[in-house]
Amino acid sequence: MTSPIPQRPRHADGVHALGRPLIALLAACLVPLLAACAGAAAQVHLPAKAAATTSARPAPVPLTPRQQVVSAFTGYTAAMAAAFDSRSPAQVRELLHPYLDRATISNAIQAFSHAWNQNEVSYGHPVQHIIGVRIRGRTAWVHDCDDTSNSGLAYAGTGQVVPGTLGSPDDNLVTRLSLIGGHWHVGVQTIEDVPCTA
């Protein structure tokens, strides 16, 4: 049987013919270094260590109530899109937990599962235009006029738009949020059948 790797000629002591010059070169380089290490320790002056400094970072500025509401609303819409695209009930629960109660998350999983079973996928992204935020005590309303004309659901196999899911250039949406345990949770979303106005 022949070996696919060419064999180098060996000396009688079993060392490759090309190995002897390499061993001699390594020995010539290492012997002076090892001899220097065996001698007295050399006095080397290292630069002084810089004193450890702590950089004082300014404390984060707390969000205003309006900013908290807007952050919860935009976080919720991003989480909904990611939850649907995950195609996993466990992921849906994890992503939506900060924004919705358990019953609403269960409803979302049921609706998503129906779409997933029909092999529906999302396409595009709605463009949000928040035109108003109103806060009254522990309740807030976000009024936004979204452009959903280039987003919706399509059948994965054909790319054909699922009937009834194509958006419009001005979805007039009102979302009610409630302050629960120090966090804003989405309660109800309503699409108004009137053109968006500020």
C-alpha positions as CSV (number, residue, x, y, z in Angstrom):
1,M,0.0,0.0,0.0
2,T,1.4,3.4,-0.9
3,S,1.0,6.5,1.3
4,P,-0.4,9.7,-0.3
5,I,2.2,11.8,1.7
6,P,5.7,11.8,0.2
7,Q,8.2,10.4,2.6
8,R,11.3,12.4,3.4
9,P,14.7,10.5,3.5
10,R,15.8,9.5,7.0
11,H,19.3,9.1,8.5
12,A,20.3,5.9,10.2
13,D,19.3,7.4,13.6
14,G,15.7,8.0,12.4
15,V,15.8,11.8,12.1
16,H,14.5,13.4,8.9
17,A,17.3,14.6,6.7
18,L,15.8,18.1,6.7
19,G,15.3,17.9,10.5
20,R,19.0,18.1,11.4
21,P,19.6,21.7,10.1
22,L,16.4,22.8,11.9
23,I,17.5,21.2,15.2
24,A,20.9,22.8,14.9
25,L,19.3,26.2,14.2
26,L,17.0,25.9,17.3
27,A,19.9,24.9,19.5
28,A,22.1,27.8,18.3
29,C,19.3,30.3,19.1
30,L,18.2,28.8,22.4
31,V,21.5,28.2,24.1
32,P,22.5,31.9,24.5
33,L,19.0,32.6,25.8
34,L,19.1,29.8,28.3
35,A,22.5,30.8,29.5
36,A,21.3,34.4,30.1
37,C,18.4,33.1,32.2
38,A,20.8,31.0,34.3
39,G,22.9,34.1,35.2
40,A,22.1,36.8,37.7
41,A,18.8,38.5,37.3
42,A,19.1,41.6,35.3
43,Q,18.0,44.9,36.8
44,V,15.1,46.2,34.7
45,H,13.4,49.4,35.5
46,L,9.7,49.2,34.6
47,P,7.6,52.4,34.1
48,A,5.5,53.3,37.1
49,K,2.0,52.1,37.1
50,A,-0.6,54.7,36.4
51,A,-2.9,55.3,39.4
52,A,-6.2,53.7,38.8
53,T,-8.8,56.3,38.1
54,T,-12.5,55.9,38.3
55,S,-14.3,57.8,35.7
56,A,-17.4,59.4,37.2
57,R,-20.3,58.6,34.9
58,P,-23.3,60.8,35.2
59,A,-26.4,59.1,36.5
60,P,-28.9,58.3,33.8
61,V,-31.5,61.0,33.5
62,P,-34.9,59.4,34.5
63,L,-37.5,59.3,31.7
64,T,-40.4,61.6,31.8
65,P,-43.8,59.8,32.1
66,R,-44.5,60.6,28.4
67,Q,-41.1,59.0,27.4
68,Q,-41.9,56.0,29.5
69,V,-45.3,55.5,27.8
70,V,-43.7,56.0,24.3
71,S,-40.9,53.6,25.2
72,A,-43.4,50.9,26.3
73,F,-45.5,51.4,23.2
74,T,-42.6,51.2,20.7
75,G,-41.1,48.3,22.7
76,Y,-44.4,46.5,22.5
77,T,-44.8,46.9,18.7
78,A,-41.2,45.7,18.1
79,A,-41.8,42.7,20.5
80,M,-45.0,41.8,18.7
81,A,-43.2,41.6,15.3
82,A,-40.4,39.5,16.8
83,A,-42.8,37.3,18.6
84,F,-44.7,36.5,15.4
85,D,-41.5,35.9,13.4
86,S,-40.2,33.6,16.1
87,R,-42.8,30.9,15.3
88,S,-42.4,29.7,18.9
89,P,-45.0,29.9,21.7
90,A,-42.2,30.0,24.3
91,Q,-40.5,32.9,22.5
92,V,-43.9,34.7,22.2
93,R,-44.3,34.4,26.0
94,E,-40.8,35.7,26.7
95,L,-41.0,38.6,24.3
96,L,-44.5,39.8,25.2
97,H,-44.2,39.3,29.0
98,P,-43.0,42.9,29.7
99,Y,-46.0,44.4,27.8
100,L,-49.1,42.2,28.1
101,D,-50.9,40.1,30.7
102,R,-51.0,36.3,30.5
103,A,-54.5,36.1,29.1
104,T,-53.6,38.5,26.2
105,I,-50.4,36.6,25.5
106,S,-52.4,33.3,25.3
107,N,-54.7,35.0,22.8
108,A,-51.7,36.2,20.8
109,I,-50.2,32.7,20.7
110,Q,-53.6,31.2,19.6
111,A,-53.8,33.8,16.7
112,F,-50.2,33.4,15.8
113,S,-50.5,29.6,15.8
114,H,-53.4,29.8,13.4
115,A,-51.3,31.9,11.0
116,W,-48.2,29.7,11.4
117,N,-50.4,26.6,10.6
118,Q,-51.5,28.3,7.4
119,N,-47.8,28.9,6.5
120,E,-48.2,32.7,6.7
121,V,-45.2,35.0,7.2
122,S,-44.9,38.7,7.8
123,Y,-43.3,41.0,5.3
124,G,-42.3,44.7,5.5
125,H,-42.5,46.9,8.6
126,P,-45.1,49.5,9.5
127,V,-43.9,53.1,9.8
128,Q,-45.1,54.6,13.1
129,H,-46.0,58.3,13.5
130,I,-47.0,59.0,17.0
131,I,-49.2,62.1,16.9
132,G,-50.3,62.3,20.5
133,V,-49.8,60.9,24.0
134,R,-52.3,61.6,26.8
135,I,-51.7,60.5,30.4
136,R,-54.3,60.6,33.1
137,G,-53.1,59.1,36.4
138,R,-52.2,55.4,35.8
139,T,-53.8,55.3,32.3
140,A,-52.2,56.5,29.1
141,W,-53.4,56.7,25.4
142,V,-51.0,56.7,22.5
143,H,-52.5,58.0,19.2
144,D,-50.5,57.1,16.2
145,C,-51.0,57.2,12.5
146,D,-49.1,54.3,11.0
147,D,-48.2,53.6,7.4
148,T,-48.8,49.9,7.0
149,S,-49.3,49.9,3.3
150,N,-46.0,48.0,2.7
151,S,-46.5,45.4,5.3
152,G,-48.8,42.5,6.1
153,L,-48.9,38.8,5.9
154,A,-48.1,36.6,2.9
155,Y,-48.1,32.8,2.2
156,A,-44.6,31.6,2.5
157,G,-44.8,29.2,-0.5
158,T,-46.2,31.7,-3.0
159,G,-45.5,35.1,-1.6
160,Q,-49.1,36.0,-2.3
161,V,-50.6,38.5,0.2
162,V,-53.1,36.9,2.6
163,P,-56.5,38.5,1.9
164,G,-57.4,41.2,4.4
165,T,-53.9,41.7,5.8
166,L,-52.7,44.5,3.5
167,G,-52.4,47.7,5.4
168,S,-53.1,51.3,4.5
169,P,-51.0,54.5,4.4
170,D,-52.8,55.9,7.4
171,D,-54.0,53.4,10.0
172,N,-55.5,55.6,12.8
173,L,-54.6,53.6,15.9
174,V,-55.3,54.4,19.6
175,T,-53.6,52.3,22.2
176,R,-54.5,52.4,25.9
177,L,-51.8,51.5,28.4
178,S,-52.0,51.0,32.2
179,L,-49.3,51.5,34.8
180,I,-49.0,48.2,36.6
181,G,-46.2,47.6,39.1
182,G,-44.2,50.5,37.8
183,H,-44.4,49.4,34.2
184,W,-46.7,50.5,31.4
185,H,-48.7,47.5,29.9
186,V,-50.7,47.6,26.8
187,G,-54.4,47.1,27.4
188,V,-56.5,47.8,24.3
189,Q,-55.8,48.9,20.8
190,T,-58.5,50.3,18.6
191,I,-58.3,51.2,14.9
192,E,-60.4,54.2,14.2
193,D,-62.4,54.3,10.9
194,V,-61.6,58.0,10.4
195,P,-58.6,59.6,8.7
196,C,-55.7,60.5,11.0
197,T,-55.7,64.0,12.6
198,A,-53.4,65.4,15.2
